[in-house]
């Protein structure tokens, strides 16, 4: 069991997570680059039922190349990206690693969509990198 707490930039949205991390990864796809405004997103996947959210979030849904519908949840006050969901993985929730207080526990297991990484991004050679999403 892993415990995470966190909040958005302004503190209007907070969360407490207590459960198993199903996976933790860095994603270098264009979608993650655009939504974060960064070179990649570090995501912590847990069961949605293991994460208690306080405060209101706004949602944005969109389809990706695979045909899956992704939902991004963010603070309506400061705009901080907080959570993500994939319709192909019901019951799962991705925490945005930048919002987590226990950053020493953030240890990605692999990189996905490494084919889309920015040239200036240096990948950690101690974890696997996949050109696309592994099946």
TORKOL-4160 file (C-alpha; in steps of 0.2 Angstrom, whole numbers, padded with zeros to 4 digits, m for minus):
135
<pt num="1" X="0000" Y="0000" Z="0000"/>
<pt num="2" X="0006" Y="0017" Z="m0004"/>
<pt num="3" X="0000" Y="0034" Z="0003"/>
<pt num="4" X="0001" Y="0050" Z="m0007"/>
<pt num="5" X="m0006" Y="0067" Z="m0003"/>
<pt num="6" X="m0006" Y="0082" Z="m0014"/>
<pt num="7" X="m0014" Y="0098" Z="m0020"/>
<pt num="8" X="m0015" Y="0110" Z="m0034"/>
<pt num="9" X="m0005" Y="0126" Z="m0035"/>
<pt num="10" X="m0019" Y="0137" Z="m0026"/>
<pt num="11" X="m0024" Y="0123" Z="m0013"/>
<pt num="12" X="m0042" Y="0123" Z="m0019"/>
<pt num="13" X="m0041" Y="0104" Z="m0024"/>
<pt num="14" X="m0033" Y="0092" Z="m0012"/>
<pt num="15" X="m0031" Y="0073" Z="m0012"/>
<pt num="16" X="m0027" Y="0058" Z="m0001"/>
<pt num="17" X="m0023" Y="0042" Z="m0009"/>
<pt num="18" X="m0020" Y="0025" Z="0000"/>
<pt num="19" X="m0018" Y="0010" Z="m0010"/>
<pt num="20" X="m0008" Y="0000" Z="m0023"/>
<pt num="21" X="0001" Y="0009" Z="m0037"/>
<pt num="22" X="m0004" Y="m0001" Z="m0053"/>
<pt num="23" X="0010" Y="0007" Z="m0063"/>
<pt num="24" X="0020" Y="0023" Z="m0063"/>
<pt num="25" X="0027" Y="0030" Z="m0080"/>
<pt num="26" X="0034" Y="0045" Z="m0089"/>
<pt num="27" X="0024" Y="0048" Z="m0105"/>
<pt num="28" X="0031" Y="0057" Z="m0119"/>
<pt num="29" X="0016" Y="0058" Z="m0131"/>
<pt num="30" X="0011" Y="0074" Z="m0139"/>
<pt num="31" X="m0005" Y="0074" Z="m0128"/>
<pt num="32" X="0004" Y="0074" Z="m0112"/>
<pt num="33" X="0017" Y="0087" Z="m0118"/>
<pt num="34" X="0002" Y="0099" Z="m0123"/>
<pt num="35" X="m0008" Y="0096" Z="m0107"/>
<pt num="36" X="0007" Y="0099" Z="m0096"/>
<pt num="37" X="0016" Y="0112" Z="m0106"/>
<pt num="38" X="0032" Y="0101" Z="m0102"/>
<pt num="39" X="0043" Y="0088" Z="m0111"/>
<pt num="40" X="0033" Y="0074" Z="m0103"/>
<pt num="41" X="0021" Y="0069" Z="m0089"/>
<pt num="42" X="0025" Y="0058" Z="m0075"/>
<pt num="43" X="0009" Y="0048" Z="m0070"/>
<pt num="44" X="0005" Y="0037" Z="m0055"/>
<pt num="45" X="m0009" Y="0025" Z="m0058"/>
<pt num="46" X="m0020" Y="0019" Z="m0044"/>
<pt num="47" X="m0038" Y="0013" Z="m0042"/>
<pt num="48" X="m0050" Y="0028" Z="m0042"/>
<pt num="49" X="m0059" Y="0021" Z="m0026"/>
<pt num="50" X="m0042" Y="0023" Z="m0017"/>
<pt num="51" X="m0041" Y="0042" Z="m0020"/>
<pt num="52" X="m0051" Y="0054" Z="m0010"/>
<pt num="53" X="m0053" Y="0071" Z="m0018"/>
<pt num="54" X="m0058" Y="0087" Z="m0009"/>
<pt num="55" X="m0063" Y="0102" Z="m0019"/>
<pt num="56" X="m0071" Y="0104" Z="m0036"/>
<pt num="57" X="m0062" Y="0099" Z="m0052"/>
<pt num="58" X="m0067" Y="0103" Z="m0070"/>
<pt num="59" X="m0065" Y="0090" Z="m0083"/>
<pt num="60" X="m0060" Y="0089" Z="m0102"/>
<pt num="61" X="m0063" Y="0074" Z="m0112"/>
<pt num="62" X="m0055" Y="0070" Z="m0129"/>
<pt num="63" X="m0052" Y="0055" Z="m0141"/>
<pt num="64" X="m0034" Y="0050" Z="m0145"/>
<pt num="65" X="m0027" Y="0040" Z="m0159"/>
<pt num="66" X="m0031" Y="0024" Z="m0152"/>
<pt num="67" X="m0049" Y="0029" Z="m0151"/>
<pt num="68" X="m0049" Y="0029" Z="m0132"/>
<pt num="69" X="m0058" Y="0043" Z="m0123"/>
<pt num="70" X="m0046" Y="0052" Z="m0110"/>
<pt num="71" X="m0053" Y="0063" Z="m0097"/>
<pt num="72" X="m0041" Y="0077" Z="m0089"/>
<pt num="73" X="m0047" Y="0084" Z="m0072"/>
<pt num="74" X="m0040" Y="0101" Z="m0067"/>
<pt num="75" X="m0043" Y="0114" Z="m0054"/>
<pt num="76" X="m0055" Y="0127" Z="m0060"/>
<pt num="77" X="m0046" Y="0141" Z="m0050"/>
<pt num="78" X="m0028" Y="0139" Z="m0054"/>
<pt num="79" X="m0028" Y="0127" Z="m0069"/>
<pt num="80" X="m0017" Y="0114" Z="m0061"/>
<pt num="81" X="m0018" Y="0097" Z="m0070"/>
<pt num="82" X="m0023" Y="0085" Z="m0056"/>
<pt num="83" X="m0030" Y="0068" Z="m0063"/>
<pt num="84" X="m0032" Y="0058" Z="m0078"/>
<pt num="85" X="m0044" Y="0044" Z="m0083"/>
<pt num="86" X="m0044" Y="0032" Z="m0098"/>
<pt num="87" X="m0061" Y="0025" Z="m0104"/>
<pt num="88" X="m0052" Y="0009" Z="m0108"/>
<pt num="89" X="m0046" Y="0007" Z="m0090"/>
<pt num="90" X="m0062" Y="0010" Z="m0080"/>
<pt num="91" X="m0060" Y="0012" Z="m0062"/>
<pt num="92" X="m0042" Y="0018" Z="m0064"/>
<pt num="93" X="m0035" Y="0036" Z="m0060"/>
<pt num="94" X="m0019" Y="0044" Z="m0064"/>
<pt num="95" X="m0011" Y="0056" Z="m0052"/>
<pt num="96" X="0000" Y="0070" Z="m0059"/>
<pt num="97" X="0017" Y="0067" Z="m0050"/>
<pt num="98" X="0020" Y="0086" Z="m0049"/>
<pt num="99" X="0005" Y="0088" Z="m0037"/>
<pt num="100" X="0011" Y="0074" Z="m0025"/>
<pt num="101" X="0019" Y="0079" Z="m0009"/>
<pt num="102" X="0028" Y="0063" Z="m0006"/>
<pt num="103" X="0040" Y="0066" Z="m0021"/>
<pt num="104" X="0053" Y="0054" Z="m0014"/>
<pt num="105" X="0041" Y="0040" Z="m0018"/>
<pt num="106" X="0039" Y="0045" Z="m0037"/>
<pt num="107" X="0050" Y="0032" Z="m0046"/>
<pt num="108" X="0044" Y="0029" Z="m0064"/>
<pt num="109" X="0045" Y="0011" Z="m0070"/>
<pt num="110" X="0047" Y="0015" Z="m0088"/>
<pt num="111" X="0045" Y="0028" Z="m0102"/>
<pt num="112" X="0031" Y="0027" Z="m0115"/>
<pt num="113" X="0030" Y="0035" Z="m0132"/>
<pt num="114" X="0049" Y="0038" Z="m0131"/>
<pt num="115" X="0047" Y="0040" Z="m0150"/>
<pt num="116" X="0039" Y="0057" Z="m0147"/>
<pt num="117" X="0051" Y="0063" Z="m0134"/>
<pt num="118" X="0059" Y="0080" Z="m0136"/>
<pt num="119" X="0077" Y="0080" Z="m0142"/>
<pt num="120" X="0083" Y="0089" Z="m0127"/>
<pt num="121" X="0075" Y="0075" Z="m0115"/>
<pt num="122" X="0088" Y="0063" Z="m0108"/>
<pt num="123" X="0080" Y="0046" Z="m0103"/>
<pt num="124" X="0085" Y="0037" Z="m0088"/>
<pt num="125" X="0094" Y="0022" Z="m0095"/>
<pt num="126" X="0090" Y="0011" Z="m0079"/>
<pt num="127" X="0072" Y="0010" Z="m0084"/>
<pt num="128" X="0064" Y="0003" Z="m0100"/>
<pt num="129" X="0059" Y="0015" Z="m0114"/>
<pt num="130" X="0045" Y="0010" Z="m0126"/>
<pt num="131" X="0043" Y="0018" Z="m0143"/>
<pt num="132" X="0024" Y="0017" Z="m0141"/>
<pt num="133" X="0012" Y="0010" Z="m0128"/>
<pt num="134" X="0017" Y="m0008" Z="m0124"/>
<pt num="135" X="0002" Y="m0020" Z="m0126"/>
